[in-house]
Amino acid sequence: MRHFFCTLVAVLFLTSQLFAADWPVFHGPNGDNKSPDTGMLKKWSPDGPKLLWTIDYIGHGFSSVSISEGKLYITGNVQRDGKELSMIFCINKDGKKIWENDNGPGQPDKQRYAATRGTPHIDGEFLYDISAVGEVGCFNKKTGEKIWNRNVMTDYNGPIPWWFLGHMPVVDGDNVICMVGGPKTLAVALDKRTGKTVWESPVADSPKPATGYTTPYLFDFEGIRVVVVMSQGSAEGLDAKTGKRLFAVPWSNKQNCHCAKPIYRNGNLLMTTAYEGGGSKLFKLTKNADGTITPTEMWYEPRFNHHHGGVILVDDYVYGTVFDGSWCSINFLTGEMGYKARSIGSGSVHYADGLIYGLSESDQTVILLKPEPKEYVEISRFELPNEAEGKSWAHPVVLNGKLYLRHAQYLYCYDVKAP
């Protein structure tokens, strides 16, 4: 009996380890910023959920965590021997550093937010990262050993945008897709094993060909694997396997700044951007006989002008903040605004177990919201404990019962699993 009990415990332990979820890429494996977790706390105490640990050695950054096999990966700017480096850290479940390595120079200009932007992408045994200045690196995720690296902005003469690069590399099959922008090349696909170029996509006829700040967005449509990439003047759908342009639409605002990933569902593509000339548009996609795609604009709503922090589709409504700092909802198919409410100012969002987790960009306030289409419903809020300069722009992540929040050089881990 004792032997049976011990065996059962071992099997249950291994099963729990085997089925622990991963979050290997920015906004998760499905690209929708929705955690697979269930059984989360439905309300927090005034002090917030239990804080399990805090670390402050990861340097300054706006990147979120990636999670693979129980380990966390995150980037940050760190000074070493008088040099600003873009560092990658591998951290265990208790917040202890396993390894660190640099992905080239960091972004040192404080007036333009000296910090890392990109969240690492984990694929199998490897980690892929792009720095704020265009250094793409492939690393062994267990040891941190650098396998290959190249600077795509230098290689393709791509101009660095004013706020530096803000996108993440996206692994699709055997390729790593990166933005470039510039006079000739909008995006490239690199062989994930060697870093060699697989395809190059030329820039569409646009007066603003420099890259935007948006991470490439992948979806499947009518048998085609599509990746949406953005310059400062256009949004383009490319064949993810070949780089062939499938569609292009004008997409610009006064500040030449696009940060938000689109949302695709059932043949419809929603895009949103901020500043003067911004707003949200829904396009109905139609496949043509030659394999290209025609996007037809279905609605335009200038009031839902999301900046950054992400938007989330729950049922038929999209939730997030808009440029004036209000929290809003909008109907995905009709463009009808649900609500617009003042709360904690602009912030980043994440979804888990029927609730939205929000982090203010300016005052370190964390909120828990019920996604009601017609009214703002806040359940709980608390504040992160440490004072630090700068904005909170890293998107929250909930996985395996833990809430990960990043502000400046701090990473916090909270227990949000219900008893």
TORTORZA-908301 format. One record per residue (C-alpha): residue number from 0; chain; x, y, z. Coordinates in Angstrom, 2 decimals, padded with zeros to 5 digits. Layout:
<sites>
+-----+-----+---------+---------+---------+
| seq | mol |       X |       Y |       Z |
+-----+-----+---------+---------+---------+
| NUM |   A |       X |       Y |       Z |
...
+-----+-----+---------+---------+---------+
</sites>
This chain:
<sites>
+-----+-----+---------+---------+---------+
| seq | mol |       X |       Y |       Z |
+-----+-----+---------+---------+---------+
|   0 |   A |  000.00 |  000.00 |  000.00 |
|   1 |   A |  002.81 |  002.36 |  000.88 |
|   2 |   A |  004.53 |  001.58 | -002.43 |
|   3 |   A |  001.27 |  002.27 | -004.30 |
|   4 |   A |  000.84 |  005.61 | -002.48 |
|   5 |   A |  004.38 |  006.72 | -003.27 |
|   6 |   A |  003.95 |  005.74 | -006.91 |
|   7 |   A |  000.67 |  007.64 | -007.13 |
|   8 |   A |  002.25 |  010.77 | -005.65 |
|   9 |   A |  005.14 |  010.54 | -008.11 |
|  10 |   A |  002.77 |  010.11 | -011.06 |
|  11 |   A |  000.64 |  013.05 | -009.96 |
|  12 |   A |  003.74 |  015.22 | -009.55 |
|  13 |   A |  005.09 |  014.33 | -012.96 |
|  14 |   A |  001.67 |  014.85 | -014.54 |
|  15 |   A |  001.39 |  018.30 | -012.99 |
|  16 |   A |  004.84 |  019.16 | -014.29 |
|  17 |   A |  004.03 |  017.81 | -017.75 |
|  18 |   A |  000.83 |  019.79 | -018.11 |
|  19 |   A |  002.02 |  023.05 | -016.55 |
|  20 |   A |  001.25 |  025.69 | -019.16 |
|  21 |   A |  003.86 |  027.67 | -021.05 |
|  22 |   A |  003.76 |  031.29 | -022.21 |
|  23 |   A |  006.64 |  031.22 | -024.68 |
|  24 |   A |  005.94 |  034.42 | -026.61 |
|  25 |   A |  004.53 |  037.93 | -026.21 |
|  26 |   A |  000.72 |  037.68 | -025.78 |
|  27 |   A |  000.94 |  033.90 | -025.51 |
|  28 |   A |  000.97 |  030.98 | -027.95 |
|  29 |   A | -002.40 |  031.96 | -029.48 |
|  30 |   A | -001.48 |  035.64 | -029.83 |
|  31 |   A | -004.66 |  036.73 | -028.03 |
|  32 |   A | -003.18 |  037.74 | -024.64 |
|  33 |   A | -005.46 |  035.26 | -022.84 |
|  34 |   A | -004.11 |  032.96 | -020.15 |
|  35 |   A | -005.30 |  029.32 | -020.07 |
|  36 |   A | -005.49 |  029.49 | -016.25 |
|  37 |   A | -008.69 |  028.76 | -014.34 |
|  38 |   A | -009.53 |  028.85 | -010.65 |
|  39 |   A | -008.13 |  032.34 | -010.06 |
|  40 |   A | -009.05 |  034.68 | -007.23 |
|  41 |   A | -012.20 |  036.62 | -008.10 |
|  42 |   A | -011.37 |  039.44 | -005.66 |
|  43 |   A | -008.24 |  040.76 | -003.96 |
|  44 |   A | -007.70 |  042.13 | -000.47 |
|  45 |   A | -007.02 |  045.91 | -000.28 |
|  46 |   A | -003.29 |  045.11 | -000.13 |
|  47 |   A | -003.54 |  042.91 | -003.18 |
|  48 |   A | -002.86 |  039.20 | -003.59 |
|  49 |   A |  000.03 |  037.55 | -001.77 |
|  50 |   A |  003.43 |  038.77 | -003.00 |
|  51 |   A |  005.68 |  035.73 | -003.39 |
|  52 |   A |  008.88 |  037.48 | -004.44 |
|  53 |   A |  010.41 |  040.61 | -005.99 |
|  54 |   A |  013.66 |  040.89 | -007.96 |
|  55 |   A |  015.48 |  044.03 | -009.04 |
|  56 |   A |  018.57 |  042.78 | -010.92 |
|  57 |   A |  017.03 |  042.61 | -014.41 |
|  58 |   A |  017.81 |  046.19 | -015.45 |
|  59 |   A |  015.43 |  048.75 | -016.88 |
|  60 |   A |  012.94 |  047.51 | -019.43 |
|  61 |   A |  009.43 |  047.45 | -020.80 |
|  62 |   A |  009.45 |  043.79 | -021.79 |
|  63 |   A |  007.14 |  041.17 | -020.32 |
|  64 |   A |  008.04 |  037.65 | -019.26 |
|  65 |   A |  008.13 |  034.57 | -021.43 |
|  66 |   A |  007.69 |  031.26 | -019.61 |
|  67 |   A |  008.89 |  027.83 | -020.68 |
|  68 |   A |  009.16 |  024.62 | -018.61 |
|  69 |   A |  008.79 |  026.53 | -015.37 |
|  70 |   A |  011.49 |  029.10 | -016.15 |
|  71 |   A |  011.05 |  032.81 | -016.81 |
|  72 |   A |  012.83 |  034.83 | -019.50 |
|  73 |   A |  012.98 |  038.63 | -019.58 |
|  74 |   A |  015.19 |  041.43 | -020.90 |
|  75 |   A |  016.58 |  044.65 | -019.45 |
|  76 |   A |  019.20 |  047.36 | -019.97 |
|  77 |   A |  022.19 |  046.83 | -017.66 |
|  78 |   A |  025.47 |  048.73 | -017.38 |
|  79 |   A |  028.59 |  046.58 | -017.40 |
|  80 |   A |  032.11 |  048.06 | -017.47 |
|  81 |   A |  030.69 |  051.44 | -018.46 |
|  82 |   A |  028.68 |  050.02 | -021.35 |
|  83 |   A |  024.92 |  049.82 | -021.74 |
|  84 |   A |  023.98 |  046.26 | -022.69 |
|  85 |   A |  020.70 |  044.65 | -023.74 |
|  86 |   A |  020.61 |  041.70 | -021.37 |
|  87 |   A |  018.54 |  038.53 | -021.34 |
|  88 |   A |  017.86 |  036.77 | -018.04 |
|  89 |   A |  016.71 |  033.23 | -017.29 |
|  90 |   A |  015.05 |  032.99 | -013.86 |
|  91 |   A |  013.71 |  030.04 | -011.87 |
|  92 |   A |  010.25 |  029.85 | -010.27 |
|  93 |   A |  011.61 |  031.38 | -007.04 |
|  94 |   A |  013.11 |  034.44 | -008.72 |
|  95 |   A |  016.71 |  033.17 | -008.67 |
|  96 |   A |  018.89 |  033.87 | -011.70 |
|  97 |   A |  019.94 |  030.81 | -013.70 |
|  98 |   A |  021.87 |  032.58 | -016.46 |
|  99 |   A |  022.31 |  035.91 | -018.21 |
| 100 |   A |  023.78 |  036.96 | -021.54 |
| 101 |   A |  023.77 |  040.10 | -023.64 |
| 102 |   A |  022.20 |  040.65 | -027.03 |
| 103 |   A |  024.50 |  043.48 | -027.97 |
| 104 |   A |  024.37 |  047.16 | -027.02 |
| 105 |   A |  021.45 |  048.61 | -025.11 |
| 106 |   A |  019.53 |  051.77 | -025.93 |
| 107 |   A |  021.22 |  054.47 | -023.77 |
| 108 |   A |  019.19 |  057.59 | -024.67 |
| 109 |   A |  017.21 |  058.49 | -021.52 |
| 110 |   A |  015.14 |  061.09 | -023.36 |
| 111 |   A |  013.87 |  058.28 | -025.58 |
| 112 |   A |  013.36 |  055.75 | -022.78 |
| 113 |   A |  016.62 |  053.89 | -022.25 |
| 114 |   A |  015.28 |  050.37 | -021.81 |
| 115 |   A |  014.66 |  047.10 | -023.58 |
| 116 |   A |  011.37 |  046.68 | -025.39 |
| 117 |   A |  011.15 |  043.18 | -026.83 |
| 118 |   A |  009.91 |  040.09 | -025.01 |
| 119 |   A |  011.92 |  036.96 | -025.88 |
| 120 |   A |  010.33 |  034.28 | -028.05 |
| 121 |   A |  010.96 |  030.70 | -026.89 |
| 122 |   A |  010.84 |  028.00 | -029.57 |
| 123 |   A |  011.84 |  024.48 | -028.60 |
| 124 |   A |  015.32 |  024.60 | -027.07 |
| 125 |   A |  016.07 |  028.10 | -028.30 |
| 126 |   A |  015.32 |  031.71 | -027.40 |
| 127 |   A |  015.07 |  034.54 | -029.93 |
| 128 |   A |  015.38 |  038.23 | -029.13 |
| 129 |   A |  015.67 |  041.55 | -030.95 |
| 130 |   A |  017.22 |  044.56 | -029.24 |
| 131 |   A |  016.02 |  048.16 | -029.46 |
| 132 |   A |  018.74 |  048.81 | -032.06 |
| 133 |   A |  018.04 |  045.77 | -034.25 |
| 134 |   A |  020.35 |  043.03 | -032.97 |
| 135 |   A |  018.64 |  039.66 | -033.54 |
| 136 |   A |  020.05 |  036.83 | -031.47 |
| 137 |   A |  019.41 |  033.10 | -031.07 |
| 138 |   A |  020.34 |  031.60 | -027.68 |
| 139 |   A |  020.28 |  028.17 | -026.06 |
| 140 |   A |  017.43 |  028.58 | -023.57 |
| 141 |   A |  018.98 |  026.22 | -021.01 |
| 142 |   A |  022.51 |  027.63 | -020.96 |
| 143 |   A |  022.27 |  031.12 | -022.47 |
| 144 |   A |  024.89 |  030.28 | -025.09 |
| 145 |   A |  024.61 |  032.55 | -028.13 |
| 146 |   A |  024.09 |  030.45 | -031.27 |
| 147 |   A |  023.98 |  033.21 | -033.90 |
| 148 |   A |  023.30 |  036.93 | -034.18 |
| 149 |   A |  023.00 |  039.65 | -036.81 |
| 150 |   A |  021.72 |  043.23 | -036.94 |
| 151 |   A |  018.87 |  043.39 | -039.43 |
| 152 |   A |  018.69 |  047.20 | -039.36 |
| 153 |   A |  022.35 |  047.47 | -040.36 |
| 154 |   A |  022.14 |  044.65 | -042.90 |
| 155 |   A |  019.15 |  046.19 | -044.69 |
| 156 |   A |  019.89 |  049.88 | -044.15 |
| 157 |   A |  016.73 |  050.28 | -042.09 |
| 158 |   A |  016.34 |  053.62 | -040.29 |
| 159 |   A |  015.93 |  053.29 | -036.52 |
| 160 |   A |  012.58 |  054.92 | -035.62 |
| 161 |   A |  012.48 |  057.76 | -033.06 |
| 162 |   A |  011.49 |  055.50 | -030.14 |
| 163 |   A |  013.78 |  052.71 | -031.35 |
| 164 |   A |  012.48 |  049.23 | -032.17 |
| 165 |   A |  009.50 |  048.12 | -030.11 |
| 166 |   A |  008.53 |  044.82 | -031.71 |
| 167 |   A |  009.33 |  041.24 | -030.84 |
| 168 |   A |  010.68 |  038.57 | -033.20 |
| 169 |   A |  008.06 |  036.01 | -034.18 |
| 170 |   A |  008.96 |  032.39 | -034.90 |
| 171 |   A |  006.71 |  030.67 | -037.43 |
| 172 |   A |  007.74 |  027.20 | -038.53 |
| 173 |   A |  011.41 |  027.39 | -039.49 |
| 174 |   A |  011.46 |  031.18 | -039.80 |
| 175 |   A |  012.04 |  034.13 | -037.50 |
| 176 |   A |  010.09 |  037.12 | -038.82 |
| 177 |   A |  011.40 |  040.61 | -038.02 |
| 178 |   A |  010.47 |  044.14 | -039.00 |
| 179 |   A |  013.01 |  046.34 | -040.80 |
| 180 |   A |  011.33 |  049.22 | -042.65 |
| 181 |   A |  013.12 |  051.68 | -044.82 |
| 182 |   A |  013.73 |  052.43 | -048.45 |
| 183 |   A |  013.62 |  048.84 | -049.73 |
| 184 |   A |  012.70 |  046.20 | -047.14 |
| 185 |   A |  009.68 |  046.16 | -044.85 |
| 186 |   A |  010.17 |  042.78 | -043.15 |
| 187 |   A |  012.45 |  039.76 | -043.37 |
| 188 |   A |  012.30 |  036.10 | -042.45 |
| 189 |   A |  015.46 |  034.48 | -041.13 |
| 190 |   A |  016.23 |  030.78 | -040.86 |
| 191 |   A |  015.82 |  030.11 | -037.15 |
| 192 |   A |  018.76 |  027.67 | -037.13 |
| 193 |   A |  021.34 |  029.83 | -038.90 |
| 194 |   A |  020.05 |  033.41 | -039.09 |
| 195 |   A |  020.36 |  033.43 | -042.89 |
| 196 |   A |  017.75 |  035.31 | -044.89 |
| 197 |   A |  014.84 |  033.21 | -046.20 |
| 198 |   A |  012.74 |  036.00 | -047.71 |
| 199 |   A |  012.55 |  039.77 | -047.91 |
| 200 |   A |  009.35 |  041.76 | -048.35 |
| 201 |   A |  009.63 |  045.07 | -050.22 |
| 202 |   A |  008.03 |  048.22 | -048.84 |
| 203 |   A |  004.66 |  049.17 | -050.29 |
| 204 |   A |  004.20 |  052.49 | -052.04 |
| 205 |   A |  004.05 |  054.59 | -048.86 |
| 206 |   A |  005.32 |  058.06 | -047.94 |
| 207 |   A |  006.28 |  056.66 | -044.51 |
| 208 |   A |  008.20 |  053.42 | -045.13 |
| 209 |   A |  010.07 |  053.30 | -041.79 |
| 210 |   A |  009.02 |  050.51 | -039.45 |
| 211 |   A |  006.28 |  050.97 | -036.90 |
| 212 |   A |  006.56 |  049.53 | -033.39 |
| 213 |   A |  004.10 |  046.66 | -033.78 |
| 214 |   A |  005.02 |  043.01 | -033.35 |
| 215 |   A |  004.23 |  040.93 | -036.48 |
| 216 |   A |  000.81 |  039.32 | -036.09 |
| 217 |   A |  000.06 |  035.82 | -037.45 |
| 218 |   A | -003.24 |  034.18 | -038.36 |
| 219 |   A | -004.64 |  031.58 | -040.78 |
| 220 |   A | -007.13 |  032.66 | -043.45 |
| 221 |   A | -008.59 |  030.51 | -046.24 |
| 222 |   A | -005.61 |  028.13 | -046.22 |
| 223 |   A | -003.00 |  030.92 | -046.10 |
| 224 |   A | -000.69 |  031.67 | -043.21 |
| 225 |   A | -000.79 |  035.48 | -043.02 |
| 226 |   A |  001.53 |  037.80 | -041.10 |
| 227 |   A |  000.47 |  041.43 | -040.68 |
| 228 |   A |  003.34 |  043.94 | -040.48 |
| 229 |   A |  003.23 |  047.71 | -040.19 |
| 230 |   A |  005.32 |  050.55 | -041.46 |
| 231 |   A |  004.60 |  054.09 | -040.27 |
| 232 |   A |  002.31 |  054.60 | -043.26 |
| 233 |   A |  000.79 |  051.22 | -044.10 |
| 234 |   A | -000.40 |  047.88 | -042.77 |
| 235 |   A |  000.43 |  044.90 | -044.96 |
| 236 |   A | -000.55 |  041.27 | -045.00 |
| 237 |   A |  002.21 |  038.98 | -046.20 |
| 238 |   A |  002.36 |  035.28 | -046.96 |
| 239 |   A |  004.30 |  034.09 | -043.92 |
| 240 |   A |  006.02 |  031.35 | -045.92 |
| 241 |   A |  007.23 |  033.45 | -048.86 |
| 242 |   A |  006.92 |  037.12 | -047.92 |
| 243 |   A |  004.60 |  037.77 | -050.89 |
| 244 |   A |  002.36 |  040.79 | -050.35 |
| 245 |   A | -001.28 |  039.72 | -050.07 |
| 246 |   A | -002.79 |  043.11 | -049.22 |
| 247 |   A | -001.80 |  046.61 | -048.13 |
| 248 |   A | -003.89 |  049.43 | -046.67 |
| 249 |   A | -002.90 |  053.00 | -045.76 |
| 250 |   A | -002.37 |  053.17 | -041.99 |
| 251 |   A | -000.94 |  056.33 | -040.48 |
| 252 |   A | -001.29 |  058.97 | -037.79 |
| 253 |   A |  000.33 |  062.32 | -037.10 |
| 254 |   A |  003.08 |  060.87 | -034.89 |
| 255 |   A |  004.03 |  057.98 | -037.20 |
| 256 |   A |  003.56 |  055.57 | -034.31 |
| 257 |   A |  001.67 |  052.27 | -034.36 |
| 258 |   A |  002.05 |  050.02 | -031.32 |
| 259 |   A | -001.03 |  047.79 | -031.02 |
| 260 |   A | -001.26 |  044.33 | -032.53 |
| 261 |   A | -004.36 |  043.69 | -034.65 |
| 262 |   A | -007.10 |  041.20 | -033.78 |
| 263 |   A | -008.32 |  038.60 | -036.28 |
| 264 |   A | -011.52 |  036.57 | -036.01 |
| 265 |   A | -013.59 |  034.74 | -038.64 |
| 266 |   A | -012.39 |  036.65 | -041.69 |
| 267 |   A | -012.36 |  040.04 | -039.96 |
| 268 |   A | -009.29 |  042.06 | -039.00 |
| 269 |   A | -009.45 |  044.89 | -036.48 |
| 270 |   A | -006.65 |  047.46 | -036.24 |
| 271 |   A | -006.29 |  050.35 | -033.82 |
| 272 |   A | -003.86 |  053.25 | -033.40 |
| 273 |   A | -003.63 |  056.52 | -031.49 |
| 274 |   A | -002.79 |  060.22 | -032.02 |
| 275 |   A | -004.41 |  062.59 | -034.51 |
| 276 |   A | -005.73 |  060.61 | -037.43 |
| 277 |   A | -005.95 |  057.45 | -035.37 |
| 278 |   A | -008.85 |  055.28 | -034.30 |
| 279 |   A | -010.02 |  051.74 | -035.00 |
| 280 |   A | -011.06 |  050.08 | -038.25 |
| 281 |   A | -012.51 |  046.69 | -039.06 |
| 282 |   A | -011.69 |  045.09 | -042.40 |
| 283 |   A | -013.55 |  042.18 | -043.97 |
| 284 |   A | -011.06 |  039.96 | -045.80 |
| 285 |   A | -011.84 |  038.29 | -049.14 |
| 286 |   A | -009.54 |  035.82 | -050.87 |
| 287 |   A | -009.02 |  036.43 | -054.58 |
| 288 |   A | -008.45 |  033.88 | -057.35 |
| 289 |   A | -004.74 |  034.70 | -057.51 |
| 290 |   A | -004.31 |  034.09 | -053.78 |
| 291 |   A | -004.15 |  037.76 | -052.82 |
| 292 |   A | -006.58 |  039.24 | -050.29 |
| 293 |   A | -008.92 |  042.21 | -050.60 |
| 294 |   A | -009.60 |  044.07 | -047.33 |
| 295 |   A | -012.91 |  045.95 | -047.26 |
| 296 |   A | -013.40 |  048.57 | -044.56 |
| 297 |   A | -016.56 |  047.81 | -042.55 |
| 298 |   A | -016.44 |  050.56 | -039.93 |
| 299 |   A | -014.23 |  053.28 | -038.48 |
| 300 |   A | -014.43 |  054.65 | -034.93 |
| 301 |   A | -011.99 |  057.50 | -034.13 |
| 302 |   A | -012.84 |  057.48 | -030.40 |
| 303 |   A | -011.36 |  054.01 | -029.88 |
| 304 |   A | -007.82 |  055.22 | -030.57 |
| 305 |   A | -005.72 |  052.75 | -028.61 |
| 306 |   A | -002.05 |  053.69 | -028.06 |
| 307 |   A | -000.24 |  050.76 | -026.44 |
| 308 |   A | -000.88 |  048.34 | -023.60 |
| 309 |   A | -002.82 |  045.90 | -025.74 |
| 310 |   A | -006.50 |  045.27 | -026.44 |
| 311 |   A | -008.41 |  042.06 | -025.69 |
| 312 |   A | -011.38 |  040.52 | -027.49 |
| 313 |   A | -013.86 |  038.89 | -025.10 |
| 314 |   A | -016.97 |  037.49 | -026.77 |
| 315 |   A | -018.10 |  040.32 | -029.11 |
| 316 |   A | -016.33 |  043.26 | -027.44 |
| 317 |   A | -012.80 |  044.62 | -027.43 |
| 318 |   A | -011.44 |  046.11 | -024.17 |
| 319 |   A | -008.51 |  048.42 | -023.49 |
| 320 |   A | -007.47 |  052.01 | -022.94 |
| 321 |   A | -007.57 |  054.86 | -025.45 |
| 322 |   A | -005.22 |  057.78 | -025.99 |
| 323 |   A | -006.82 |  060.15 | -023.44 |
| 324 |   A | -006.39 |  057.51 | -020.73 |
| 325 |   A | -010.00 |  056.31 | -020.62 |
| 326 |   A | -010.92 |  052.64 | -020.34 |
| 327 |   A | -013.27 |  051.60 | -023.13 |
| 328 |   A | -015.13 |  048.80 | -024.85 |
| 329 |   A | -016.20 |  048.55 | -028.47 |
| 330 |   A | -018.21 |  045.99 | -030.43 |
| 331 |   A | -015.87 |  044.03 | -032.70 |
| 332 |   A | -018.33 |  043.58 | -035.59 |
| 333 |   A | -020.29 |  046.86 | -035.50 |
| 334 |   A | -017.89 |  049.46 | -034.07 |
| 335 |   A | -020.50 |  050.53 | -031.50 |
| 336 |   A | -018.85 |  051.97 | -028.38 |
| 337 |   A | -019.92 |  050.16 | -025.22 |
| 338 |   A | -018.54 |  052.48 | -022.51 |
| 339 |   A | -015.84 |  055.05 | -021.90 |
| 340 |   A | -014.74 |  055.55 | -018.27 |
| 341 |   A | -012.02 |  057.35 | -016.34 |
| 342 |   A | -010.02 |  055.14 | -014.00 |
| 343 |   A | -006.25 |  054.77 | -013.57 |
| 344 |   A | -005.21 |  056.36 | -016.85 |
| 345 |   A | -003.67 |  054.47 | -019.74 |
| 346 |   A | -002.46 |  051.00 | -018.98 |
| 347 |   A | -001.66 |  047.52 | -020.22 |
| 348 |   A | -004.04 |  044.57 | -020.02 |
| 349 |   A | -004.18 |  040.78 | -019.77 |
| 350 |   A | -007.05 |  038.28 | -019.53 |
| 351 |   A | -007.40 |  035.20 | -017.33 |
| 352 |   A | -010.33 |  033.14 | -016.07 |
| 353 |   A | -013.04 |  035.59 | -017.12 |
| 354 |   A | -011.37 |  038.74 | -015.77 |
| 355 |   A | -009.11 |  041.51 | -017.09 |
| 356 |   A | -005.90 |  042.41 | -015.26 |
| 357 |   A | -004.79 |  046.02 | -015.79 |
| 358 |   A | -001.58 |  047.88 | -014.92 |
| 359 |   A | -001.46 |  051.69 | -014.94 |
| 360 |   A |  001.39 |  053.12 | -016.97 |
| 361 |   A |  001.94 |  056.02 | -014.56 |
| 362 |   A |  001.21 |  055.24 | -010.89 |
| 363 |   A |  001.87 |  051.50 | -010.42 |
| 364 |   A | -001.80 |  050.72 | -009.74 |
| 365 |   A | -003.02 |  047.22 | -010.58 |
| 366 |   A | -006.73 |  046.59 | -011.19 |
| 367 |   A | -009.03 |  043.62 | -011.68 |
| 368 |   A | -011.98 |  044.20 | -014.04 |
| 369 |   A | -015.05 |  042.28 | -015.09 |
| 370 |   A | -015.40 |  042.59 | -018.88 |
| 371 |   A | -018.92 |  044.01 | -019.07 |
| 372 |   A | -019.70 |  045.40 | -022.56 |
| 373 |   A | -021.79 |  048.38 | -021.44 |
| 374 |   A | -020.19 |  049.50 | -018.16 |
| 375 |   A | -016.82 |  049.72 | -016.43 |
| 376 |   A | -016.84 |  047.22 | -013.54 |
| 377 |   A | -013.79 |  047.33 | -011.27 |
| 378 |   A | -013.53 |  044.57 | -008.68 |
| 379 |   A | -010.22 |  045.23 | -006.90 |
| 380 |   A | -007.07 |  047.33 | -007.00 |
| 381 |   A | -003.70 |  047.66 | -005.25 |
| 382 |   A | -000.35 |  049.38 | -005.80 |
| 383 |   A |  003.05 |  047.90 | -006.51 |
| 384 |   A |  005.33 |  048.40 | -003.50 |
| 385 |   A |  008.50 |  050.01 | -004.88 |
| 386 |   A |  009.09 |  053.51 | -006.19 |
| 387 |   A |  011.04 |  053.68 | -009.43 |
| 388 |   A |  011.41 |  056.17 | -012.25 |
| 389 |   A |  009.70 |  055.65 | -015.55 |
| 390 |   A |  006.55 |  054.23 | -017.01 |
| 391 |   A |  005.03 |  050.79 | -016.45 |
| 392 |   A |  004.63 |  049.57 | -020.02 |
| 393 |   A |  005.24 |  045.83 | -019.64 |
| 394 |   A |  002.07 |  043.79 | -020.14 |
| 395 |   A |  000.94 |  041.61 | -017.20 |
| 396 |   A |  001.06 |  037.82 | -017.49 |
| 397 |   A | -000.94 |  035.25 | -015.48 |
| 398 |   A |  000.24 |  031.65 | -015.69 |
| 399 |   A |  000.09 |  028.62 | -013.43 |
| 400 |   A | -001.60 |  030.63 | -010.69 |
| 401 |   A |  001.02 |  033.42 | -010.67 |
| 402 |   A |  000.66 |  037.05 | -011.75 |
| 403 |   A |  003.86 |  038.58 | -013.13 |
| 404 |   A |  004.15 |  042.38 | -013.20 |
| 405 |   A |  007.15 |  044.38 | -014.37 |
| 406 |   A |  007.92 |  048.00 | -013.50 |
| 407 |   A |  011.32 |  049.48 | -014.42 |
| 408 |   A |  013.98 |  047.18 | -012.90 |
| 409 |   A |  011.49 |  045.29 | -010.74 |
| 410 |   A |  009.71 |  042.03 | -011.49 |
| 411 |   A |  006.97 |  040.96 | -009.08 |
| 412 |   A |  005.39 |  037.53 | -008.67 |
| 413 |   A |  001.95 |  037.35 | -006.96 |
| 414 |   A | -000.09 |  034.30 | -006.01 |
| 415 |   A | -003.54 |  034.73 | -007.64 |
| 416 |   A | -004.71 |  031.12 | -007.42 |
| 417 |   A | -007.91 |  030.65 | -005.43 |
| 418 |   A | -007.56 |  028.39 | -002.36 |
+-----+-----+---------+---------+---------+
</sites>
